[in-house]
Amino acid sequence: MKIAIGCDQNGYELKLELMDFLKEKNIEYVDFGSNKGESTYYPEIALKVSKEVAKGNFERGILICGTGIGMAITANKVPGIRAAVCHDIYSAERAQKSNKAQIATFGAEVVGPSLAKYLLNIWLNSEFVDGRSTPKVNLINEIDKNFRKDLK
């Protein structure tokens, strides 16, 4: 699995912790910023990571800001992307199992490093399974596709 990871200045320290976790698990990743001391707008980082995931260059993405919400909102603007805020066990699991979310977002001001690693592990080890959620995910994809056509 190849992961794209990025953060704004609020998520920098948590990003380092999560990159160490990925390294320990031998999961390949690419860091899209921000860097120490760098002030960035979270939408810029979310867009970089989301575009790379949407293009298929990475299987999944991780985005970190203060709340995780702004990153998720921005990521979900990219056609084909499903991003989910993962602040609890159930959401981290269902983000992938029920919603096929390719991007997990975390709020550094909401979850500490230990919980974030635990949630990341759950999300990484959860897989979408065809079943009751399949028609719902297909509908999300259809809505996405139709809006892209309508906006041209």
Contacts in CASP RR format, 6 or more apart in sequence:
PFRMAT RR
TARGET T0000
AUTHOR 0000-0000-0000
METHOD contacts of the structure
MODEL  1
MKIAIGCDQNGYELKLELMDFLKEKNIEYVDFGSNKGESTYYPEIALKVS
KEVAKGNFERGILICGTGIGMAITANKVPGIRAAVCHDIYSAERAQKSNK
AQIATFGAEVVGPSLAKYLLNIWLNSEFVDGRSTPKVNLINEIDKNFRKD
LK
1 27 0 8 1.000
1 28 0 8 1.000
1 59 0 8 1.000
1 60 0 8 1.000
1 124 0 8 1.000
2 28 0 8 1.000
2 29 0 8 1.000
2 30 0 8 1.000
2 57 0 8 1.000
2 58 0 8 1.000
2 59 0 8 1.000
3 22 0 8 1.000
3 27 0 8 1.000
3 28 0 8 1.000
3 29 0 8 1.000
3 30 0 8 1.000
3 58 0 8 1.000
3 59 0 8 1.000
3 60 0 8 1.000
3 61 0 8 1.000
3 62 0 8 1.000
4 29 0 8 1.000
4 30 0 8 1.000
4 32 0 8 1.000
4 48 0 8 1.000
4 49 0 8 1.000
4 52 0 8 1.000
4 53 0 8 1.000
4 57 0 8 1.000
4 58 0 8 1.000
4 60 0 8 1.000
4 61 0 8 1.000
4 62 0 8 1.000
5 15 0 8 1.000
5 18 0 8 1.000
5 19 0 8 1.000
5 22 0 8 1.000
5 29 0 8 1.000
5 30 0 8 1.000
5 31 0 8 1.000
5 32 0 8 1.000
5 49 0 8 1.000
5 61 0 8 1.000
5 62 0 8 1.000
5 63 0 8 1.000
5 64 0 8 1.000
6 15 0 8 1.000
6 31 0 8 1.000
6 32 0 8 1.000
6 33 0 8 1.000
6 34 0 8 1.000
6 45 0 8 1.000
6 48 0 8 1.000
6 49 0 8 1.000
6 62 0 8 1.000
6 63 0 8 1.000
6 64 0 8 1.000
7 14 0 8 1.000
7 15 0 8 1.000
7 33 0 8 1.000
7 34 0 8 1.000
7 45 0 8 1.000
7 63 0 8 1.000
7 64 0 8 1.000
7 65 0 8 1.000
7 108 0 8 1.000
8 34 0 8 1.000
8 40 0 8 1.000
8 41 0 8 1.000
8 42 0 8 1.000
8 45 0 8 1.000
8 64 0 8 1.000
8 65 0 8 1.000
8 66 0 8 1.000
8 71 0 8 1.000
9 34 0 8 1.000
9 37 0 8 1.000
9 38 0 8 1.000
9 39 0 8 1.000
9 40 0 8 1.000
10 42 0 8 1.000
10 64 0 8 1.000
10 65 0 8 1.000
10 66 0 8 1.000
10 107 0 8 1.000
10 108 0 8 1.000
10 109 0 8 1.000
11 64 0 8 1.000
11 65 0 8 1.000
11 66 0 8 1.000
11 107 0 8 1.000
11 108 0 8 1.000
12 34 0 8 1.000
12 35 0 8 1.000
12 36 0 8 1.000
12 37 0 8 1.000
13 108 0 8 1.000
13 113 0 8 1.000
14 64 0 8 1.000
14 106 0 8 1.000
14 107 0 8 1.000
14 108 0 8 1.000
14 111 0 8 1.000
14 112 0 8 1.000
14 113 0 8 1.000
14 116 0 8 1.000
15 31 0 8 1.000
15 33 0 8 1.000
15 62 0 8 1.000
15 64 0 8 1.000
17 113 0 8 1.000
17 116 0 8 1.000
17 117 0 8 1.000
18 62 0 8 1.000
18 64 0 8 1.000
18 106 0 8 1.000
18 113 0 8 1.000
18 116 0 8 1.000
18 117 0 8 1.000
18 120 0 8 1.000
19 29 0 8 1.000
19 31 0 8 1.000
21 117 0 8 1.000
21 120 0 8 1.000
21 121 0 8 1.000
22 28 0 8 1.000
22 29 0 8 1.000
25 121 0 8 1.000
25 124 0 8 1.000
27 124 0 8 1.000
29 62 0 8 1.000
30 52 0 8 1.000
30 58 0 8 1.000
32 45 0 8 1.000
32 48 0 8 1.000
32 49 0 8 1.000
32 52 0 8 1.000
33 40 0 8 1.000
33 45 0 8 1.000
34 40 0 8 1.000
34 45 0 8 1.000
42 63 0 8 1.000
42 65 0 8 1.000
42 70 0 8 1.000
42 71 0 8 1.000
42 74 0 8 1.000
43 70 0 8 1.000
43 74 0 8 1.000
45 63 0 8 1.000
45 71 0 8 1.000
46 63 0 8 1.000
46 70 0 8 1.000
46 71 0 8 1.000
46 74 0 8 1.000
46 75 0 8 1.000
47 74 0 8 1.000
47 77 0 8 1.000
47 78 0 8 1.000
49 58 0 8 1.000
49 61 0 8 1.000
49 62 0 8 1.000
49 63 0 8 1.000
49 75 0 8 1.000
49 103 0 8 1.000
50 74 0 8 1.000
50 75 0 8 1.000
50 77 0 8 1.000
50 78 0 8 1.000
50 81 0 8 1.000
50 83 0 8 1.000
50 103 0 8 1.000
51 78 0 8 1.000
52 58 0 8 1.000
53 59 0 8 1.000
53 60 0 8 1.000
53 61 0 8 1.000
53 81 0 8 1.000
53 102 0 8 1.000
53 103 0 8 1.000
54 78 0 8 1.000
54 79 0 8 1.000
54 80 0 8 1.000
54 81 0 8 1.000
59 102 0 8 1.000
60 102 0 8 1.000
60 103 0 8 1.000
60 104 0 8 1.000
60 124 0 8 1.000
61 102 0 8 1.000
61 103 0 8 1.000
61 104 0 8 1.000
62 103 0 8 1.000
62 104 0 8 1.000
62 105 0 8 1.000
62 106 0 8 1.000
62 120 0 8 1.000
63 71 0 8 1.000
63 72 0 8 1.000
63 75 0 8 1.000
63 83 0 8 1.000
63 103 0 8 1.000
63 104 0 8 1.000
63 105 0 8 1.000
63 106 0 8 1.000
64 71 0 8 1.000
64 105 0 8 1.000
64 106 0 8 1.000
64 107 0 8 1.000
64 108 0 8 1.000
65 71 0 8 1.000
65 105 0 8 1.000
65 107 0 8 1.000
65 108 0 8 1.000
66 107 0 8 1.000
66 108 0 8 1.000
66 109 0 8 1.000
66 110 0 8 1.000
67 85 0 8 1.000
67 107 0 8 1.000
67 109 0 8 1.000
67 110 0 8 1.000
68 85 0 8 1.000
68 105 0 8 1.000
68 106 0 8 1.000
68 107 0 8 1.000
68 110 0 8 1.000
69 85 0 8 1.000
69 105 0 8 1.000
69 107 0 8 1.000
70 105 0 8 1.000
71 83 0 8 1.000
71 105 0 8 1.000
72 83 0 8 1.000
72 84 0 8 1.000
72 85 0 8 1.000
72 103 0 8 1.000
72 105 0 8 1.000
75 81 0 8 1.000
75 83 0 8 1.000
75 103 0 8 1.000
75 105 0 8 1.000
76 82 0 8 1.000
76 83 0 8 1.000
79 144 0 8 1.000
79 145 0 8 1.000
79 148 0 8 1.000
80 141 0 8 1.000
80 144 0 8 1.000
81 102 0 8 1.000
81 103 0 8 1.000
82 99 0 8 1.000
82 100 0 8 1.000
82 101 0 8 1.000
82 102 0 8 1.000
82 103 0 8 1.000
82 137 0 8 1.000
82 140 0 8 1.000
83 101 0 8 1.000
83 102 0 8 1.000
83 103 0 8 1.000
83 104 0 8 1.000
83 105 0 8 1.000
84 91 0 8 1.000
84 95 0 8 1.000
84 99 0 8 1.000
84 101 0 8 1.000
84 103 0 8 1.000
84 104 0 8 1.000
84 105 0 8 1.000
85 91 0 8 1.000
85 105 0 8 1.000
85 106 0 8 1.000
85 107 0 8 1.000
86 92 0 8 1.000
86 95 0 8 1.000
86 104 0 8 1.000
86 105 0 8 1.000
86 106 0 8 1.000
86 119 0 8 1.000
86 120 0 8 1.000
86 123 0 8 1.000
87 106 0 8 1.000
87 107 0 8 1.000
87 110 0 8 1.000
87 111 0 8 1.000
87 119 0 8 1.000
88 119 0 8 1.000
89 118 0 8 1.000
89 119 0 8 1.000
89 122 0 8 1.000
92 104 0 8 1.000
92 119 0 8 1.000
92 120 0 8 1.000
92 122 0 8 1.000
92 123 0 8 1.000
92 126 0 8 1.000
93 122 0 8 1.000
93 123 0 8 1.000
93 126 0 8 1.000
94 126 0 8 1.000
95 101 0 8 1.000
95 104 0 8 1.000
95 123 0 8 1.000
95 126 0 8 1.000
96 123 0 8 1.000
96 126 0 8 1.000
96 127 0 8 1.000
96 128 0 8 1.000
97 126 0 8 1.000
97 127 0 8 1.000
97 128 0 8 1.000
97 129 0 8 1.000
97 133 0 8 1.000
98 128 0 8 1.000
98 133 0 8 1.000
98 136 0 8 1.000
99 128 0 8 1.000
99 133 0 8 1.000
99 136 0 8 1.000
99 137 0 8 1.000
99 140 0 8 1.000
100 128 0 8 1.000
100 133 0 8 1.000
100 137 0 8 1.000
101 123 0 8 1.000
104 119 0 8 1.000
104 120 0 8 1.000
104 123 0 8 1.000
106 116 0 8 1.000
106 119 0 8 1.000
106 120 0 8 1.000
107 116 0 8 1.000
108 116 0 8 1.000
111 119 0 8 1.000
128 137 0 8 1.000
END
